[in-house]
Amino acid sequence: MLTQLIIDLLPWPGGNRDHGTEVLQKVMSKRLHVPETDSPGAIKRALNESGWIEGEVLAAGDVRQGKEPSAISMLTGSAVIEVLRRRLKALPRHFVLAVTDERVVAYNVLGSGDQFGHVYELWIRPEQLGSWPRSSVRMDDGMLELDGQRAPVFRADKDPSTEELFAILAG
């Protein structure tokens, strides 16, 4: 498998053919692939089609813990300090959160994209990181509250799926 992966990553003669998604599909065949994250409801649809969650997923989104880094914080290195700040220990820095009528479920995720930021895809692991009663999870003013603990969270580039998730958890 490693040999095939190396061969797949080598540039092909006679053109610049991108094998990135094909290679990722081979390596992460057990993960749920969400290729159109900029489409409203894409993450929710993918999770509903997967059958991983009991009940209908009402909203799902791509969430990161911490405060969204600014260009200045990235240049000065102060964004590194944000990594050390308060966070929810039950969740990694980057995860997918899904909401049903009864539960809120978290999954580990890997995001990938092209160098120009035009394509952004998610690869969701099938194992649940955690599952909580919906009544124990809330969102307000960019703070996620989980079982009484609070931490700042943000979404990448105002993605419409995650906007829907944040709205449903706030209401």
Secondary structure as UniProt FT lines:
FT   HELIX           2..9
FT   TURN            13..14
FT   HELIX           20..27
FT   TURN            28..30
FT   STRAND          32..34
FT   TURN            37..38
FT   TURN            40..41
FT   HELIX           42..50
FT   STRAND          59..65
FT   HELIX           71..76
FT   HELIX           78..83
FT   TURN            89..90
FT   STRAND          94..99
FT   STRAND          103..113
FT   TURN            115..116
FT   STRAND          120..133
FT   HELIX           134..136
FT   STRAND          137..140
FT   TURN            141..142
FT   STRAND          143..146
FT   TURN            147..148
FT   STRAND          149..154
FT   HELIX           156..158
FT   HELIX           160..170
//
